[in-house]
Amino acid sequence: MKQFFGMSTQGNLKEAARGLSRPQLILLLSNNEQFQLHVRELESLYPGIPSIGCIGMGYGTQVTEQGVVLIAFYDGVAAAANVLEEVSVMPVRYIQRLEQDLAQVNASQHNTVCIDFCSGNDACVLTTMHAALRRQGISLVGGTGDGGRVSANGRIYEDAVAYALVKHQSGKVKTYKENIYRPMGNYRFIASQTDKAKYIIGALNGQPAKQVYQSILKVSEQQILTQTFQNPFGKINGDDTCIISIKEVSGNSLVCFRQVNDSDVLILLELDDYRNTVRETIRKIRADFPKPSAVFSVNCLFRYKLFTEQGYMQEYLQEMSTLGNHTGLIGYGEHYNNQFVNQSMSCVAFE
């Protein structure tokens, strides 16, 4: 199989599609103003080709902040694209679509991956999708787009998740997740006064959440939203840690980018040696696939901001490009199987 990357900083879809022939699946990453136009144009250029899209920045060896990016898979791929609707209410109502698509591509654990773009309510969506995917051992990689809209097969949807099943017909696939944070000290917090719908943490160990965060890190209220780049929260999930970013301050509470429930046990994280972590991820992928045909990743917006502030973003993309053809999306939340995480990277490598 092969992976195509095309972009236009001016938002010219035909320019981004230059050189793309006989695609078997297309991923569209557009800007808010031109999203509807790009979805319509893409379907006109490649009628009947499975496609999903969202509003977001894309990258190859550089980031396209505006305009449009096309990522396509071809030459040895079986694919299906579809959508689960009403994700804020009952996405399970549409799960039969995913089940039928799994059968259509004859999906199997070692050669198939699900890539998704979501408009919101990610945790519920991933739980729903995982129920169908896990029966066949299919992994998932994806993220949240901007603007509350996604597309599938030439149509735009709100309150939905667009997904694509990608089957590598002549090789294996494997997914990975990267965490550039480590536990800070021995801090342990019991969350309370939470609002699951609004992702609010009201108190930590019975004290106002904002004040607890400020007192430990010695930061002002105005610094909290940038300090989360260095010190997000973490939730222990078995042997794994799910990263939880702070979105905003609301009174004495903290609003996060993912749901926290009463009695959840949280820890405080600090930035690790991210250069070494990235090198280790590359080493793992190379150990599994000495010469991968493609790597598609989803990087968090906060990672993008952190790497940019540290002068590392371009170096990061160059390092990842040593694997071969590496492309991806900068998302507002990252998906890895049934996990909705923040400030992380998830990716899929194709043999």
Legacy VTK file of the C-alpha trace (Angstrom):
# vtk DataFile Version 3.0
C-alpha trace
ASCII
DATASET POLYDATA
POINTS 351 float
0.000 0.000 0.000
0.974 3.628 -0.422
0.064 6.911 1.274
-0.455 10.226 -0.508
-0.049 13.677 1.036
-1.163 16.861 -0.673
-1.718 20.362 0.643
-2.593 23.894 -0.364
-2.018 26.818 1.972
-4.517 28.795 -0.114
-7.282 26.249 0.327
-7.203 25.138 -3.318
-8.446 21.550 -3.237
-7.413 20.795 -6.817
-3.880 21.910 -5.989
-3.843 19.642 -2.919
-5.103 16.737 -5.041
-2.496 17.171 -7.752
-0.918 13.792 -8.496
-3.570 11.767 -6.655
-4.990 9.057 -8.892
-6.994 5.952 -8.049
-7.264 6.573 -4.285
-9.015 3.916 -2.253
-9.622 6.108 0.811
-9.260 9.873 1.323
-8.906 11.881 4.558
-9.802 15.573 4.260
-8.435 18.174 6.715
-9.906 21.585 6.007
-10.461 25.023 7.516
-13.728 26.224 8.994
-14.592 28.688 6.224
-14.029 26.318 3.296
-15.009 22.992 4.838
-18.381 22.739 3.109
-16.865 23.724 -0.242
-14.000 21.232 0.125
-16.328 18.353 1.004
-18.414 19.058 -2.065
-15.387 19.468 -4.341
-13.735 16.302 -3.075
-16.785 14.215 -3.882
-16.922 15.788 -7.333
-13.252 15.012 -8.016
-13.404 11.447 -6.665
-17.041 10.326 -6.799
-17.813 7.189 -4.838
-14.386 6.953 -3.193
-14.710 6.418 0.590
-13.746 9.580 2.461
-13.924 11.176 5.885
-13.041 14.720 6.878
-12.903 17.270 9.652
-11.811 20.819 10.397
-8.214 20.783 11.537
-4.553 21.275 10.716
-2.643 18.592 8.861
1.021 17.816 8.447
3.587 15.927 6.470
7.079 17.345 6.905
5.492 20.672 7.837
2.231 21.835 9.402
-0.498 23.368 7.237
-2.295 25.688 9.654
-4.803 26.987 7.123
-5.869 25.850 3.697
-6.485 22.186 3.025
-4.710 18.835 3.338
-5.531 15.561 1.615
-4.181 12.241 2.885
-5.042 9.196 0.814
-4.348 5.476 0.836
-4.071 3.485 -2.380
-2.468 0.519 -4.132
-3.509 -2.437 -2.005
-6.164 -1.098 0.348
-9.731 -2.161 1.051
-11.684 0.604 2.791
-15.110 1.666 3.974
-16.194 5.040 5.355
-19.324 5.875 7.287
-20.743 7.848 10.194
-22.422 7.285 13.553
-24.924 10.056 14.223
-26.474 11.557 17.364
-23.294 10.925 19.343
-24.404 13.222 22.165
-27.600 11.197 22.583
-27.287 7.588 21.468
-24.517 6.660 19.022
-25.212 2.965 19.647
-28.361 3.393 17.561
-26.130 3.418 14.469
-23.607 0.747 15.467
-24.973 -1.667 12.861
-23.327 0.500 10.207
-19.905 -0.195 11.688
-20.668 -3.883 12.040
-21.724 -4.091 8.387
-18.609 -2.212 7.242
-16.373 -4.572 9.218
-17.954 -7.457 7.339
-17.704 -5.630 4.013
-13.920 -5.178 4.198
-13.485 -8.599 5.841
-11.595 -6.913 8.670
-9.082 -8.803 10.757
-6.951 -7.957 13.766
-3.553 -7.917 12.088
-4.281 -5.976 8.910
-7.156 -3.578 9.662
-7.404 -0.307 11.571
-10.245 2.131 12.250
-9.487 5.858 11.849
-12.084 8.257 13.232
-12.801 11.998 13.291
-15.269 13.039 15.987
-17.302 16.185 16.622
-17.610 15.645 20.405
-18.788 13.390 23.251
-15.688 11.355 22.498
-15.659 9.065 25.537
-19.159 7.754 24.824
-18.392 7.409 21.121
-15.242 5.383 21.745
-16.992 3.075 24.205
-19.700 2.452 21.608
-17.300 1.824 18.732
-14.992 -0.323 20.827
-17.866 -2.674 21.605
-18.001 -3.580 17.899
-14.285 -3.350 17.110
-13.009 -5.433 20.027
-14.910 -8.531 18.907
-12.484 -8.759 15.992
-9.532 -7.175 17.754
-9.551 -4.085 15.527
-7.554 -1.113 16.852
-8.649 2.510 16.555
-6.724 5.755 16.108
-8.373 9.143 15.721
-9.164 12.527 17.156
-11.536 15.422 17.619
-11.951 17.997 14.879
-12.876 21.657 15.263
-16.188 23.359 14.636
-18.468 20.486 15.643
-18.636 19.124 12.095
-17.279 16.072 10.302
-17.811 14.641 6.846
-18.238 11.201 5.349
-18.597 10.306 1.677
-19.415 13.824 0.515
-21.874 14.768 3.285
-21.373 16.976 6.339
-22.677 15.922 9.744
-22.983 17.605 13.114
-23.053 15.654 16.380
-21.412 12.693 14.713
-18.274 10.595 14.342
-16.933 9.817 10.883
-14.882 6.653 10.638
-12.874 4.788 8.043
-11.899 1.140 8.108
-8.543 0.618 6.385
-7.474 -2.906 5.470
-3.879 -3.423 4.328
-4.262 -6.215 1.795
-0.599 -7.242 1.715
0.728 -6.520 5.202
0.137 -5.855 8.848
-0.892 -2.741 10.783
-0.140 -1.750 14.359
-1.168 1.176 16.560
0.890 3.104 19.104
0.343 5.796 21.734
2.973 8.222 23.000
3.033 9.912 26.424
5.672 12.615 27.005
4.767 13.089 30.694
5.769 11.353 33.938
4.266 11.452 37.456
5.267 14.515 39.462
6.109 13.667 43.068
3.636 11.532 44.978
0.573 13.713 44.529
-2.722 11.815 44.598
-6.096 13.511 44.378
-9.676 12.342 44.828
-11.884 14.366 42.502
-15.235 15.638 43.755
-17.867 18.270 42.932
-17.487 17.249 39.296
-19.848 18.007 36.434
-19.571 15.192 33.904
-21.434 17.071 31.203
-19.242 20.173 31.472
-15.972 18.340 32.280
-15.596 20.310 35.534
-13.447 19.399 38.538
-14.743 21.352 41.521
-12.512 19.970 44.269
-9.404 17.857 44.798
-9.073 16.134 48.162
-11.907 18.332 49.382
-10.185 21.609 48.489
-11.049 23.962 45.582
-9.382 22.489 42.489
-8.011 25.791 41.215
-6.334 26.607 44.509
-4.806 23.128 44.828
-3.255 23.413 41.355
-1.989 26.934 42.010
-0.495 26.192 45.410
1.500 23.173 44.198
2.870 24.796 41.045
3.128 28.386 42.358
1.305 29.908 39.403
-1.242 32.690 39.045
-4.736 32.054 37.746
-3.702 33.580 34.421
-0.829 31.094 34.093
-2.912 27.951 34.613
-3.913 27.559 30.959
-0.303 27.539 29.787
1.025 25.634 32.793
-1.093 22.656 31.730
1.353 22.209 28.819
3.966 21.345 31.441
1.726 19.904 34.168
-1.540 18.258 33.110
-3.432 15.836 35.325
-3.310 12.094 34.784
-5.825 9.346 35.462
-4.477 5.867 36.119
-6.073 3.288 33.835
-4.514 -0.102 34.627
-0.896 0.108 33.527
-1.606 3.200 31.477
-2.046 6.899 32.286
-4.703 8.971 30.527
-3.671 12.621 30.294
-6.231 15.281 31.216
-5.639 18.859 30.033
-7.062 21.969 31.662
-9.260 23.967 29.299
-10.246 26.952 31.446
-10.868 28.250 34.936
-14.427 28.623 36.192
-14.566 30.288 39.605
-12.658 27.941 41.918
-13.127 25.010 39.533
-11.108 23.698 36.615
-12.747 22.846 33.300
-10.955 20.044 31.455
-10.901 18.618 27.950
-12.097 15.215 29.061
-14.585 13.934 31.610
-13.650 13.468 35.266
-16.045 11.767 37.674
-16.523 11.992 41.424
-14.089 9.684 43.253
-11.725 9.433 40.261
-8.122 9.214 41.445
-5.905 11.736 39.675
-2.179 12.373 39.731
-0.139 15.398 38.682
2.183 15.005 35.716
5.297 16.834 34.568
7.002 17.068 31.207
9.520 14.297 30.595
12.419 14.215 28.103
10.156 14.392 25.049
12.993 14.129 22.537
14.004 10.804 24.027
10.364 9.661 24.144
9.920 10.407 20.438
13.109 8.529 19.585
11.817 5.558 21.587
8.510 5.598 19.683
10.395 5.610 16.384
12.559 2.725 17.628
9.461 0.681 18.532
7.857 1.251 15.143
11.076 0.338 13.338
11.408 -2.827 15.420
7.949 -3.911 14.242
8.229 -2.561 10.685
11.803 -1.930 9.467
10.443 -0.113 6.424
6.836 0.948 7.050
4.886 1.884 3.947
3.035 4.624 5.838
2.472 6.142 9.277
-0.622 8.201 10.108
-0.701 10.014 13.450
-2.868 12.350 15.518
-1.032 14.929 17.624
-2.742 17.047 20.248
-3.084 20.790 19.675
-1.388 21.335 23.037
1.576 19.185 21.965
1.776 21.279 18.821
1.800 24.473 20.878
4.366 23.081 23.325
6.675 21.801 20.588
6.346 25.100 18.726
7.189 27.130 21.842
10.182 24.850 22.460
11.357 25.239 18.856
10.972 21.494 18.350
7.954 21.062 16.055
9.833 21.074 12.764
12.522 18.821 14.204
9.799 16.454 15.425
8.264 16.156 11.959
11.686 15.586 10.411
12.439 12.827 12.934
9.100 11.118 12.281
9.698 11.380 8.540
12.732 9.112 8.901
10.197 6.292 9.219
9.087 6.995 5.661
5.785 8.548 4.630
4.441 10.165 7.825
1.308 12.326 7.827
-1.313 13.338 10.340
-3.849 15.570 12.035
-3.501 18.037 14.884
-6.578 17.275 16.962
-8.438 18.603 19.985
-8.295 15.224 21.707
-6.736 11.930 20.774
-8.314 8.497 20.434
-6.548 5.223 21.063
-8.802 2.160 21.018
-11.392 2.980 23.706
-9.352 5.779 25.316
-10.017 9.508 24.928
-6.847 11.314 26.005
-5.258 14.772 25.852
-1.751 16.040 25.123
-0.811 12.721 23.538
0.006 11.223 20.159
-1.615 8.136 18.706
-0.647 6.623 15.384
-0.968 3.633 13.099
1.906 2.151 11.120
1.408 0.058 8.015
3.866 -2.664 7.038
LINES 1 352
351 0 1 2 3 4 5 6 7 8 9 10 11 12 13 14 15 16 17 18 19 20 21 22 23 24 25 26 27 28 29 30 31 32 33 34 35 36 37 38 39 40 41 42 43 44 45 46 47 48 49 50 51 52 53 54 55 56 57 58 59 60 61 62 63 64 65 66 67 68 69 70 71 72 73 74 75 76 77 78 79 80 81 82 83 84 85 86 87 88 89 90 91 92 93 94 95 96 97 98 99 100 101 102 103 104 105 106 107 108 109 110 111 112 113 114 115 116 117 118 119 120 121 122 123 124 125 126 127 128 129 130 131 132 133 134 135 136 137 138 139 140 141 142 143 144 145 146 147 148 149 150 151 152 153 154 155 156 157 158 159 160 161 162 163 164 165 166 167 168 169 170 171 172 173 174 175 176 177 178 179 180 181 182 183 184 185 186 187 188 189 190 191 192 193 194 195 196 197 198 199 200 201 202 203 204 205 206 207 208 209 210 211 212 213 214 215 216 217 218 219 220 221 222 223 224 225 226 227 228 229 230 231 232 233 234 235 236 237 238 239 240 241 242 243 244 245 246 247 248 249 250 251 252 253 254 255 256 257 258 259 260 261 262 263 264 265 266 267 268 269 270 271 272 273 274 275 276 277 278 279 280 281 282 283 284 285 286 287 288 289 290 291 292 293 294 295 296 297 298 299 300 301 302 303 304 305 306 307 308 309 310 311 312 313 314 315 316 317 318 319 320 321 322 323 324 325 326 327 328 329 330 331 332 333 334 335 336 337 338 339 340 341 342 343 344 345 346 347 348 349 350
